Amino acid sequence: MQAVRQDPTLGGSEIFNSFLRKAQQETQQIPTEEVVLEVLLSNGQKVKVTILTSDQTEDVLEAVASKLDLPDDLVGYFSLFLVRETKDGAFSFVRKLQEFELPYVSVTSLHNPEFRIILRKSYWDSSYDDDVMEHRVGLNLLYAQTVSDIEHGWILVNKEQHRQLKSLQEKVSKKEFVRLAQTLKYYGYLKFDPCITDFPEKGCHVVVSAGNNELNFQVRLPSEQIKEGSFKVTRMRCWRVTSSVPMSNGPSGSSPGKSEVKLELAFEYLMSKDRLQWVTITSPQAIMLSICLQSMVDELMVKKSGGSIRKMFRRRVNGALRRSDSQQAVKSPPLLDSPDASREPVVKLSSKLTSVSLRGISHSSSANDVGANDFHGNYAFEGIGDEDL
């Protein structure tokens, strides 16, 4: 199913996506009916929207935007995320809700009140903040998210910066507050839960943050030393998400449902001019990490083609949501198309590098290693020149 979804023609097919939507309802046995769905904002405010259980992500996003009076041309700057609320009031990101998902089904099928849907900005380049801040509602949403990220320690603030921010907050200078926050470390990043990596050595504990077209690592080495480094998305050749379920040691039939699924995100990175190396992150949030990489590349390609997020607004046609022509115009090429090993741009690149090849990860835990078609090729990688290295 994942391989089919990655085919750009099938992935964009209304017939295929309609099948996925119906499958969600049938699997959870949820009939089509009117319901009230609660969506959180970053400041904890709850927005209640009346939707159908069969409404997909775009429908729900538009309903929330309408309730907030967010203009049509700013809707494309925001997305709905499935999160898990932690005990300290912070959020652990499960994933960005995909276009073919039914948000009501996604959140209710988990049968756990800790899982919520939250509205956040969905772009990485902070220059787009200017567009959002032009409108009162956009500014309020961006301001609330920035305050929340600072409170949860996602954005690093020293004492003097904290004093300046507090002063701007007291003056209700929201735009100036965001402008100052833009200069701070990790502004616009998503912070992930502590997990395990095999870089620079196996079994290292790491905190990963995604933003500024990179994955930032804060690694705790076995020597307890903390090291920080970043992996630029433009130097990742490809990546994949794998899952495995550990074999149960108990007698057959003893609580098989309790086995924890282990998720890994692995990416092949250009460490130096002629050396590619696999880096693996073992994390329950591997899917969300992959979605972040995909959206970073997507944004890079839209900018490269001269497109704009501003044009990505929705328009209702006969009561149904349809993408506008202008959004189609800026849509990037199929970014996560499973690459053919003989694809021309990759062949050209591998003539420059000694070790470029589509291959499995040597320490893969699966009995049958994943084939070439399970890799996500990175189109942004092809733009690398010698000067970038």
C-alpha positions in Angstrom: 0.0 0.0 0.0 2.8 2.4 0.8 4.5 1.6 -2.5 1.3 2.3 -4.4 0.8 5.6 -2.4 4.2 6.8 -3.5 3.4 6.6 -7.2 2.7 10.2 -8.0 -0.1 9.4 -10.4 -1.9 6.9 -8.1 -1.1 9.0 -5.0 -3.0 11.9 -6.5 -5.9 9.9 -7.9 -9.3 10.8 -6.4 -10.4 7.2 -6.9 -7.5 5.8 -4.9 -7.8 8.4 -2.2 -11.6 7.8 -2.0 -10.8 4.1 -1.5 -8.4 5.0 1.4 -11.0 7.2 3.0 -13.7 4.5 2.8 -11.3 1.9 4.2 -10.7 4.1 7.3 -14.4 4.3 8.0 -15.0 0.6 7.3 -12.1 -0.6 9.4 -13.3 1.4 12.4 -17.0 0.8 11.6 -17.8 4.5 11.8 -20.9 5.6 9.8 -21.1 8.9 8.0 -22.8 11.4 10.3 -22.4 14.9 11.6 -20.1 15.2 14.7 -18.4 17.9 16.6 -14.6 17.7 16.5 -12.3 19.6 18.9 -9.1 21.1 17.5 -6.5 22.7 19.8 -4.5 25.9 19.2 -1.0 26.3 20.5 -2.2 28.5 23.4 -4.5 25.7 24.6 -7.7 27.3 23.2 -10.1 24.8 21.8 -11.9 25.3 18.5 -15.0 23.1 18.0 -16.1 22.5 14.4 -19.1 20.6 13.1 -18.0 18.2 10.4 -18.9 14.9 8.9 -17.1 11.8 10.0 -16.2 11.3 6.4 -14.6 14.7 6.0 -10.9 14.5 5.0 -8.1 16.7 6.4 -8.6 19.5 3.9 -12.3 19.8 4.8 -11.6 19.9 8.5 -8.7 22.4 8.1 -11.0 24.7 6.1 -13.7 24.4 8.8 -11.2 25.4 11.5 -9.9 28.3 9.3 -13.5 29.5 8.7 -14.3 29.4 12.5 -11.2 31.5 13.2 -11.8 33.9 10.3 -8.4 32.9 8.8 -8.4 34.2 5.1 -8.5 31.6 2.3 -5.0 32.6 1.0 -3.4 31.8 4.4 -5.0 28.4 4.9 -2.1 26.7 2.9 0.4 28.0 5.6 -1.2 25.8 8.3 -1.8 22.1 8.8 -3.5 19.8 11.3 -1.2 17.5 13.4 -2.0 14.5 15.5 -0.2 14.9 18.8 -0.1 13.1 22.2 -0.4 15.3 25.2 2.3 14.7 27.8 1.9 15.1 31.6 3.8 18.5 31.6 1.3 19.9 29.1 3.7 19.7 26.1 3.0 17.7 23.0 4.7 14.7 21.3 4.0 14.8 17.6 2.6 11.6 16.1 2.3 12.9 12.5 1.0 15.6 10.3 -2.5 14.5 9.1 -2.3 13.5 5.5 -4.7 14.7 2.8 -6.4 11.2 2.5 -7.0 10.9 6.2 -10.2 11.4 8.0 -9.2 13.4 11.1 -12.2 12.3 13.2 -11.5 8.7 12.5 -7.8 9.1 13.1 -8.2 10.6 16.6 -11.2 8.6 17.8 -9.9 5.2 16.7 -7.1 5.6 19.2 -9.5 5.4 22.1 -7.2 7.6 24.3 -8.0 11.2 25.4 -4.2 12.0 25.4 -4.3 12.0 21.5 -5.5 15.4 20.2 -5.5 17.3 16.9 -3.6 20.6 16.9 -3.4 23.5 14.4 0.2 24.7 13.6 2.0 26.4 10.8 3.3 23.9 8.3 6.2 25.7 6.6 9.9 25.8 7.5 11.2 29.1 5.9 10.6 31.9 8.4 10.5 34.4 5.6 6.9 33.1 5.1 6.0 34.6 8.5 5.7 38.0 6.9 2.8 36.8 4.8 1.0 35.2 7.8 1.6 38.3 10.0 -0.1 40.6 7.5 -3.5 39.4 8.8 -4.7 39.7 12.4 -5.7 36.0 12.8 -2.5 34.8 11.2 -0.4 36.9 13.5 -2.3 35.7 16.6 -1.8 32.0 15.6 1.9 32.5 14.9 2.4 34.5 18.1 0.6 31.8 20.2 2.7 29.1 18.6 6.0 31.0 19.3 5.1 31.6 22.9 4.2 27.9 23.4 7.5 26.8 21.8 9.5 29.1 24.1 7.6 27.9 27.2 8.3 24.3 26.3 12.0 25.0 25.7 11.9 24.3 22.0 13.4 27.7 21.3 16.5 28.6 23.3 16.3 31.9 25.2 19.0 33.5 27.4 18.2 35.8 30.3 18.5 39.0 28.3 16.4 37.7 25.4 13.8 36.5 27.9 13.7 40.0 29.4 13.2 41.6 26.0 10.5 39.1 25.0 8.7 39.7 28.3 8.8 43.5 27.7 7.3 43.0 24.2 4.7 40.7 25.6 3.6 43.3 28.2 3.3 45.9 25.4 1.3 43.4 23.4 3.8 43.9 20.5 3.1 40.6 18.9 4.8 41.2 15.6 8.0 42.5 17.3 7.8 39.5 19.6 7.8 37.1 16.7 10.6 39.1 14.9 12.8 38.8 18.0 12.0 35.1 18.3 13.1 34.6 14.7 16.6 35.4 15.7 16.7 32.8 18.4 18.2 29.3 18.2 15.8 26.6 17.0 13.1 29.0 16.0 10.7 27.2 13.6 12.0 23.8 14.6 10.0 20.8 15.7 11.5 19.0 18.7 11.2 15.2 19.0 11.2 13.0 22.0 14.6 11.5 23.1 15.5 8.5 21.1 18.4 6.3 19.9 20.8 6.7 17.0 23.8 4.8 15.6 25.8 8.1 14.9 28.5 8.8 15.7 28.4 5.3 17.4 25.8 2.7 18.0 23.4 3.1 20.9 23.8 6.9 21.4 20.9 8.8 23.0 19.9 11.7 20.9 17.3 14.6 20.8 16.4 15.4 17.2 15.0 18.7 16.1 13.7 19.3 12.5 13.9 22.8 11.0 15.9 25.1 8.7 16.2 22.3 6.1 18.1 20.1 8.5 17.8 17.5 11.2 19.7 18.8 14.3 21.2 16.1 16.6 22.1 16.7 20.3 23.9 13.4 21.0 24.8 12.0 24.4 27.9 9.9 23.8 28.6 6.8 26.0 31.2 9.0 27.8 28.2 11.2 28.8 29.7 14.0 26.6 27.0 16.0 24.7 27.8 16.8 21.1 25.7 18.8 18.6 25.6 18.5 14.8 23.2 19.0 11.9 22.4 16.9 8.8 21.3 19.1 5.9 18.3 17.7 3.9 20.1 18.7 0.6 22.9 16.2 1.4 20.6 13.3 2.2 20.5 11.0 -0.9 17.5 9.0 0.2 15.7 7.7 3.3 13.3 5.0 4.4 11.2 4.1 7.4 11.2 0.5 8.5 9.2 -1.2 11.3 9.8 -4.5 13.1 8.1 -6.4 15.8 10.4 -8.3 18.3 9.8 -12.0 18.6 7.9 -12.9 21.8 9.9 -15.2 24.2 6.7 -16.4 25.9 4.5 -19.4 24.9 2.6 -19.0 21.6 -0.5 -17.0 22.0 0.7 -15.1 25.1 -0.3 -11.4 24.6 0.9 -10.9 21.1 -0.8 -7.6 20.9 1.5 -6.2 23.6 4.7 -6.4 21.4 6.1 -3.0 20.8 6.6 -2.1 17.1 10.1 -0.7 16.6 10.2 2.1 14.0 13.4 3.3 12.4 14.2 6.2 10.1 17.4 5.7 8.1 18.9 8.2 5.7 22.0 8.0 3.4 24.1 11.2 4.0 26.9 12.7 2.0 29.5 13.1 4.8 32.2 14.3 2.4 32.8 14.7 -1.3 33.2 10.9 -2.0 31.7 9.3 1.2 28.1 8.4 1.8 27.1 6.9 5.1 23.8 5.6 6.6 22.5 7.2 9.8 19.7 5.4 11.6 17.3 6.9 14.2 15.2 4.5 16.2 12.1 6.4 17.4 8.3 5.9 17.7 8.2 9.2 15.8 10.1 7.9 12.7 7.0 8.5 10.5 6.7 12.1 11.6 10.4 12.6 11.0 10.0 11.3 7.5 7.0 13.6 6.9 9.2 16.5 8.0 12.0 15.6 5.6 9.4 15.2 2.8 7.9 18.6 3.5 11.3 20.3 3.7 12.2 19.0 0.3 8.8 19.8 -1.1 9.2 23.4 0.1 12.7 23.7 -1.4 11.4 22.5 -4.7 8.4 24.9 -4.7 10.9 27.8 -4.0 13.2 26.5 -6.7 10.4 26.6 -9.2 9.4 30.1 -8.2 6.2 29.0 -6.6 4.6 30.5 -3.5 2.7 29.0 -0.5 0.4 32.0 -0.7 -1.2 30.5 -3.8 -2.0 27.2 -2.1 -5.6 28.1 -1.1 -8.7 25.9 -1.3 -11.8 26.6 -3.3 -15.2 24.9 -3.0 -16.7 23.6 -6.2 -20.3 22.4 -5.9 -19.9 21.9 -2.2 -16.7 19.8 -2.5 -13.2 21.0 -1.9 -10.9 21.1 -4.9 -7.4 22.4 -5.3 -7.2 25.7 -7.1 -5.4 26.0 -10.5 -2.7 28.2 -8.9 -1.8 25.5 -6.4 -1.4 23.0 -9.2 1.0 25.4 -10.8 3.4 25.5 -7.9 3.2 21.8 -6.9 6.7 20.3 -7.0 7.7 17.1 -8.8 7.0 13.8 -7.1 9.5 14.1 -4.3 9.2 10.7 -2.7 8.8 8.7 -5.8 10.6 5.4 -5.3 13.7 6.0 -7.4 14.7 3.8 -10.3 18.4 3.0 -9.9 19.0 3.9 -13.5 17.2 7.2 -13.3 19.3 9.7 -15.3 20.1 12.4 -12.6 21.2 9.7 -10.1 23.5 8.1 -12.7 25.1 11.5 -13.4 25.6 12.1 -9.7 27.0 8.7 -9.0 29.7 9.2 -11.6 31.0 12.0 -9.3 30.8 9.9 -6.1 32.6 6.6 -5.5 30.0 5.0 -3.2 26.6 6.0 -4.4 24.3 3.0 -4.7 20.8 2.0 -3.6 21.4 -0.7 -1.0 19.9 -2.1 2.1 21.1 -1.1 5.6 23.7 -3.6 6.6 22.4 -4.0 10.2 18.7 -4.1 9.2 16.8 -6.2 11.7 14.5 -7.6 9.1 15.1 -11.1 7.7 14.6 -9.9 4.1 16.2 -6.6 3.5 14.1 -3.8 2.0 14.6 -3.5 -1.8 15.4 -0.4 -3.8 11.7 0.4 -4.4 11.3 1.1 -0.6 13.6 4.1 -0.7 12.5 7.7 -0.9 14.7 9.5 -3.4 15.6 13.1 -2.6 15.2 15.4 -5.6 16.8 18.3 -3.7 20.0 16.2 -3.5 20.5 16.5 -7.2 21.2 20.2 -6.9 24.4 19.8 -4.9 27.5 21.2 -6.6 31.1 20.7 -5.6 31.0 24.2 -3.9 28.5 22.9 -1.4 30.9 20.3 -0.1 
